[in-house]
Amino acid sequence: MILDGRRALVTGGASGIGAATARALAGAGATVVIADLDGDAASALAGELGGEAWAIDLSDTRTLDTLRLDVDILVNNAGIQRVAPIVDFDPDAFRLIQRLMVEAPFLLIRAALPRMYERGWGRVVNISSVHGLRASAFKSAYVAAKHALEGLSKVTALEGAPHGVTSNCVNPGYVRTPLVEKQIADQAAVHGIPESEVVETIMLTESAIKRLLEPEEVAELVLWLCGPSSRMVTGASYVMDGGWSAR
């Protein structure tokens, strides 16, 4: 129970990587607050884990300007995806992704740091992506947001270090989640191929290991970054991409 007595907030925590992370942290003793747009799903998982649910639209960033959080661990995981060429990309969709995946993490970190500083201990884990380090066509908003999240995480690491707070990114490739499953039709359309060919032809083409990651694998790395063995790890980006970025 390495996190006994700790309080964690996981955004996008009701499904996919977020739900797996919530289970891992709760299993290590933390009290987990599950923040999600789907309040019913958040409540169901919180009830299972003995945690708390927070139904919130994190893209409404103005509501976060004066927020103050009393948590020891913050996992910024909430995200969405849109796939389209730049010339066809909906400007409002681009803005939405930046609000949800850059502004909201900044505001949540800003809200959480004061209490972390008071206690002299804190962990910020940002669920980035291989797309925080590499680019793919047709994903301008997502790639831009994840690159921004990488920079935010590093600045948080530098400012938090004197106060016992670490900040790191986890950079998975394609994970078996609803977010990835929803991309398949869009990817098929922009590449002009059948949906049945998307995973192998598009998603795994750069990966040396030809399979999707499981959410639980990502959660295990998040748990390690929150535990006692990672005290000297900060400002880092941990790639879980099956060898994609080795090219």
Protein Blocks (a to p, Z undefined) as FASTA:
>chain_A
ZZgoiacddehklgcjllmmmmmmmmnopacddddfblmlmmmmmmmnopacddddfklm
mlmmmgccddfbdcdfbdcdddddfklmcfklmmmmmmmmmmmmmmmmmmmmmmmmmnop
acddddddfklmbccehilmmmmmmmmmmmmmmmmmmmmmmnopacddddddddddfklm
mmmmmmmmmnopafklmmmmmmmmmpmblcdddfklmmmmmmmmmmmklmmgghiacdde
hommmZZ
